[in-house]
Amino acid sequence: MNQTDIESLPDFCDKVVGFYCGPNPRYSIAIISPVPEIQGARIFYTGIAAPREPVRWDSGLLTAIAWDTVSSYTVFETEAEYERLLAIPENSQPRPHTNWLSRVFRR
């Protein structure tokens, strides 16, 4: 890993990014303005954990996610857009798997 590797990654400055991990991701986290950095020969995106509903213990804390564990991600142009979409109420039909991103896209 070197600076060239970092420079080839997506630039998420001033955005909120929702990251999913794994082939059938059950873990997701949204990070405000994530920035890539090298830690222990791996690339991580670091930033502040975005607020979630219901409020989670890690909201507002510095967090990092290993880029090689990310299976997909969603980019929100602003924190306001992220918060507006997060506030959309879930459909009343039960779903087997719901989380913040499924609420945004009503899946």
C-alpha positions as protocol buffer text, in pm:
chain_id: "A"
residue {
  index: 1
  type: MET
  ca { x: 0 y: 0 z: 0 }
}
residue {
  index: 2
  type: ASN
  ca { x: 121 y: 346 z: -85 }
}
residue {
  index: 3
  type: GLN
  ca { x: -4 y: 696 z: -161 }
}
residue {
  index: 4
  type: THR
  ca { x: -84 y: 597 z: -522 }
}
residue {
  index: 5
  type: ASP
  ca { x: -323 y: 331 z: -391 }
}
residue {
  index: 6
  type: ILE
  ca { x: -495 y: 594 z: -176 }
}
residue {
  index: 7
  type: GLU
  ca { x: -522 y: 841 z: -465 }
}
residue {
  index: 8
  type: SER
  ca { x: -698 y: 582 z: -684 }
}
residue {
  index: 9
  type: LEU
  ca { x: -984 y: 542 z: -434 }
}
residue {
  index: 10
  type: PRO
  ca { x: -1317 y: 728 z: -453 }
}
residue {
  index: 11
  type: ASP
  ca { x: -1323 y: 1075 z: -297 }
}
residue {
  index: 12
  type: PHE
  ca { x: -1607 y: 1100 z: -44 }
}
residue {
  index: 13
  type: CYS
  ca { x: -1518 y: 1442 z: 99 }
}
residue {
  index: 14
  type: ASP
  ca { x: -1826 y: 1628 z: 233 }
}
residue {
  index: 15
  type: LYS
  ca { x: -2055 y: 1329 z: 168 }
}
residue {
  index: 16
  type: VAL
  ca { x: -2216 y: 1062 z: 384 }
}
residue {
  index: 17
  type: VAL
  ca { x: -2137 y: 710 z: 269 }
}
residue {
  index: 18
  type: GLY
  ca { x: -2323 y: 399 z: 374 }
}
residue {
  index: 19
  type: PHE
  ca { x: -2095 y: 94 z: 361 }
}
residue {
  index: 20
  type: TYR
  ca { x: -2212 y: -269 z: 348 }
}
residue {
  index: 21
  type: CYS
  ca { x: -1974 y: -552 z: 436 }
}
residue {
  index: 22
  type: GLY
  ca { x: -1972 y: -914 z: 321 }
}
residue {
  index: 23
  type: PRO
  ca { x: -2149 y: -1108 z: 48 }
}
residue {
  index: 24
  type: ASN
  ca { x: -2483 y: -1103 z: 231 }
}
residue {
  index: 25
  type: PRO
  ca { x: -2423 y: -794 z: 439 }
}
residue {
  index: 26
  type: ARG
  ca { x: -2590 y: -774 z: 774 }
}
residue {
  index: 27
  type: TYR
  ca { x: -2347 y: -511 z: 896 }
}
residue {
  index: 28
  type: SER
  ca { x: -2369 y: -158 z: 764 }
}
residue {
  index: 29
  type: ILE
  ca { x: -2244 y: 177 z: 881 }
}
residue {
  index: 30
  type: ALA
  ca { x: -2273 y: 531 z: 747 }
}
residue {
  index: 31
  type: ILE
  ca { x: -1967 y: 752 z: 778 }
}
residue {
  index: 32
  type: ILE
  ca { x: -1957 y: 1130 z: 739 }
}
residue {
  index: 33
  type: SER
  ca { x: -1682 y: 1253 z: 504 }
}
residue {
  index: 34
  type: PRO
  ca { x: -1484 y: 926 z: 506 }
}
residue {
  index: 35
  type: VAL
  ca { x: -1116 y: 961 z: 421 }
}
residue {
  index: 36
  type: PRO
  ca { x: -892 y: 672 z: 313 }
}
residue {
  index: 37
  type: GLU
  ca { x: -580 y: 596 z: 515 }
}
residue {
  index: 38
  type: ILE
  ca { x: -338 y: 309 z: 550 }
}
residue {
  index: 39
  type: GLN
  ca { x: -335 y: 121 z: 879 }
}
residue {
  index: 40
  type: GLY
  ca { x: -128 y: -195 z: 918 }
}
residue {
  index: 41
  type: ALA
  ca { x: -84 y: -244 z: 540 }
}
residue {
  index: 42
  type: ARG
  ca { x: -462 y: -221 z: 479 }
}
residue {
  index: 43
  type: ILE
  ca { x: -673 y: 65 z: 350 }
}
residue {
  index: 44
  type: PHE
  ca { x: -944 y: 194 z: 583 }
}
residue {
  index: 45
  type: TYR
  ca { x: -1200 y: 470 z: 534 }
}
residue {
  index: 46
  type: THR
  ca { x: -1216 y: 674 z: 854 }
}
residue {
  index: 47
  type: GLY
  ca { x: -1459 y: 940 z: 968 }
}
residue {
  index: 48
  type: ILE
  ca { x: -1744 y: 1011 z: 1206 }
}
residue {
  index: 49
  type: ALA
  ca { x: -2025 y: 755 z: 1237 }
}
residue {
  index: 50
  type: ALA
  ca { x: -2345 y: 916 z: 1109 }
}
residue {
  index: 51
  type: PRO
  ca { x: -2652 y: 921 z: 1333 }
}
residue {
  index: 52
  type: ARG
  ca { x: -2891 y: 628 z: 1297 }
}
residue {
  index: 53
  type: GLU
  ca { x: -3244 y: 540 z: 1396 }
}
residue {
  index: 54
  type: PRO
  ca { x: -3281 y: 406 z: 1651 }
}
residue {
  index: 55
  type: VAL
  ca { x: -2990 y: 595 z: 1805 }
}
residue {
  index: 56
  type: ARG
  ca { x: -2688 y: 371 z: 1843 }
}
residue {
  index: 57
  type: TRP
  ca { x: -2401 y: 394 z: 2088 }
}
residue {
  index: 58
  type: ASP
  ca { x: -2147 y: 462 z: 1810 }
}
residue {
  index: 59
  type: SER
  ca { x: -2320 y: 766 z: 1655 }
}
residue {
  index: 60
  type: GLY
  ca { x: -2080 y: 1060 z: 1642 }
}
residue {
  index: 61
  type: LEU
  ca { x: -1770 y: 855 z: 1722 }
}
residue {
  index: 62
  type: LEU
  ca { x: -1458 y: 824 z: 1509 }
}
residue {
  index: 63
  type: THR
  ca { x: -1488 y: 499 z: 1315 }
}
residue {
  index: 64
  type: ALA
  ca { x: -1306 y: 312 z: 1040 }
}
residue {
  index: 65
  type: ILE
  ca { x: -1399 y: 38 z: 796 }
}
residue {
  index: 66
  type: ALA
  ca { x: -1154 y: -177 z: 602 }
}
residue {
  index: 67
  type: TRP
  ca { x: -1197 y: -111 z: 230 }
}
residue {
  index: 68
  type: ASP
  ca { x: -1129 y: -477 z: 145 }
}
residue {
  index: 69
  type: THR
  ca { x: -1436 y: -580 z: 349 }
}
residue {
  index: 70
  type: VAL
  ca { x: -1679 y: -348 z: 166 }
}
residue {
  index: 71
  type: SER
  ca { x: -1915 y: -529 z: -71 }
}
residue {
  index: 72
  type: SER
  ca { x: -2117 y: -219 z: -169 }
}
residue {
  index: 73
  type: TYR
  ca { x: -2176 y: 140 z: -70 }
}
residue {
  index: 74
  type: THR
  ca { x: -2425 y: 422 z: -118 }
}
residue {
  index: 75
  type: VAL
  ca { x: -2325 y: 788 z: -145 }
}
residue {
  index: 76
  type: PHE
  ca { x: -2544 y: 1064 z: -4 }
}
residue {
  index: 77
  type: GLU
  ca { x: -2447 y: 1408 z: -136 }
}
residue {
  index: 78
  type: THR
  ca { x: -2511 y: 1585 z: 195 }
}
residue {
  index: 79
  type: GLU
  ca { x: -2583 y: 1508 z: 558 }
}
residue {
  index: 80
  type: ALA
  ca { x: -2923 y: 1671 z: 507 }
}
residue {
  index: 81
  type: GLU
  ca { x: -3006 y: 1427 z: 226 }
}
residue {
  index: 82
  type: TYR
  ca { x: -2898 y: 1132 z: 440 }
}
residue {
  index: 83
  type: GLU
  ca { x: -3105 y: 1252 z: 737 }
}
residue {
  index: 84
  type: ARG
  ca { x: -3410 y: 1324 z: 517 }
}
residue {
  index: 85
  type: LEU
  ca { x: -3402 y: 975 z: 365 }
}
residue {
  index: 86
  type: LEU
  ca { x: -3337 y: 814 z: 703 }
}
residue {
  index: 87
  type: ALA
  ca { x: -3648 y: 986 z: 841 }
}
residue {
  index: 88
  type: ILE
  ca { x: -3878 y: 823 z: 583 }
}
residue {
  index: 89
  type: PRO
  ca { x: -4100 y: 586 z: 781 }
}
residue {
  index: 90
  type: GLU
  ca { x: -4073 y: 217 z: 708 }
}
residue {
  index: 91
  type: ASN
  ca { x: -4351 y: 48 z: 518 }
}
residue {
  index: 92
  type: SER
  ca { x: -4582 y: -124 z: 765 }
}
residue {
  index: 93
  type: GLN
  ca { x: -4521 y: -466 z: 607 }
}
residue {
  index: 94
  type: PRO
  ca { x: -4273 y: -677 z: 805 }
}
residue {
  index: 95
  type: ARG
  ca { x: -3943 y: -754 z: 640 }
}
residue {
  index: 96
  type: PRO
  ca { x: -3699 y: -1030 z: 723 }
}
residue {
  index: 97
  type: HIS
  ca { x: -3399 y: -794 z: 708 }
}
residue {
  index: 98
  type: THR
  ca { x: -3426 y: -422 z: 776 }
}
residue {
  index: 99
  type: ASN
  ca { x: -3163 y: -166 z: 856 }
}
residue {
  index: 100
  type: TRP
  ca { x: -3099 y: 199 z: 782 }
}
residue {
  index: 101
  type: LEU
  ca { x: -3019 y: 144 z: 412 }
}
residue {
  index: 102
  type: SER
  ca { x: -3323 y: -76 z: 351 }
}
residue {
  index: 103
  type: ARG
  ca { x: -3533 y: 201 z: 508 }
}
residue {
  index: 104
  type: VAL
  ca { x: -3383 y: 457 z: 270 }
}
residue {
  index: 105
  type: PHE
  ca { x: -3457 y: 246 z: -37 }
}
residue {
  index: 106
  type: ARG
  ca { x: -3771 y: 80 z: 106 }
}
residue {
  index: 107
  type: ARG
  ca { x: -3646 y: -272 z: 46 }
}
